[in-house]
């Protein structure tokens, strides 16, 4: 799935999962050049989306099996570092996560904690891209 495709499915999935009356929130990129400039999210809690910072992160692996292995590893590692993705999309050889943070300090603390974990060095992926978003 392409990153833009993820953006479209994200809007539909968020609205579907919420089940109630959803409103559209547009997140604007504040950093990152390879991912979409905006994300459109359907939500029943626009005030929650409007707070803090959102990171869209895509990992590329060498195969679909590699993507599944990476997803399992990330499921075990991310929560321990304070990283709690709200949505995940898996493609043939990629994983894309939408991750909320309170602010840049919280994001930096979480990723520093994760990358200092020796188990993180065993997480195998070819590359990753990210963008940061906030409500304008």
N, C-alpha and C positions, 0 to 999 in steps of 0.2 A: 504494500500500500504506500502510496506517495504521501509526503508530508501534507500536501494540500488536500489529498483524499482523507487523511486523518482529521484534518480540520473540519471537513464537511461531515464525516461520520461522527465526530465529537459533538457537533451541534445536535444532530439527530439523537444520538445515544443519551446525551445529558437530558434532553427533553423527555425521552421515553422513560428513562430510569426514574426521573423525579415524579412522574405520574400525575402531578397536579398541573395547575395553570402555570405555564412557563413564560418567561420573558427573555428577550434576547439581550445579551451583553456582548459588547465588542471589546476585546483585549488588543491593545496596540503594542507592537514590539518596541522595547527600549534598548535592547542589545542583541546582537547576533545577526548574521547576514545571510545565512543559508536556509532559514526556515521562513514560513509565511510572515508577512508584515502585520497581519491582523488575524485573530482567531475570533470566530463568532460562536458563542456558547448559549444554548437555551438552558435556562435555570429557573427554579422556583425561589431561589435565594440570591437575587442580584446583589444584595448588600454584602453577602459573604464573598462573592466573586470580586466585588469592588475593593475589598480590603487586601492589602498585601501585594505579593509578587507571585507570578506564575511562570514556571519554566517548562518549555516543551523540549524534550530531549529525545533524540533518535540515535539508537545504537545499530551499527551494521555488523553482521557476522558473515562467516563464509558459507553458511548453509542453513536450511530450515531447522535441522537438528541442532546446529550451533545456537540458533535463536532460542529454541526451547531450553537448552542447557543454561544459556545466559539468563533467561527469564527466571528459571528456578533459583539460580545463584542470587540474582538481584532480589527476589522475593525474600530470601533469607537475610541479605545484608542491608538493604535499604532501611527497614524499620529501625534497626539498631543504631543507625546514624541519624535518626530523626527525619528521614525522608519518606513521605507517605503519599505516593502517587494517587490521584483521584481517578484517573482513567489510563488504560493501557491498550495499545493496539499492536498486534503482531503481524508482520508480513512474512514472506518466505525467508528472508535473511535479515530481518530488521525488527527492532522493538521501538515503540514510541510511547513515551510517558508524558502526562501532564501533571506537574508537581507544584503544589502550593507552598509558599514560604511567607512568613510574617514580613520579612524585609531582607535586604542584601546581607545583613549581618547573620541572620539565621541561616540563609542559604550557604554562606561561606563556612559557617561553623559545621553544618551538616556534611558538606562535601569534604571538608578537611578531616572530619571524623571518619568518613567512609574511606578516603584514600590513604589514611594512616593505618587502616585495618589490614593485616597481612593476608587475610582471605581475599581482599579486593584484587591483589596482584594476580590471583589465579583466574579472575574473571576475564575470559578471552573474547575480544571483539576487535574488529578491524578498524573501526573509526566511530566517532560520534559527533553530533552537531547539536547545538542548543541555541535557543533564543529565550529571552526574558520578556515577559509581558506584564502590563498593568492596565487598569482602566484609565482612560484619558480624562 
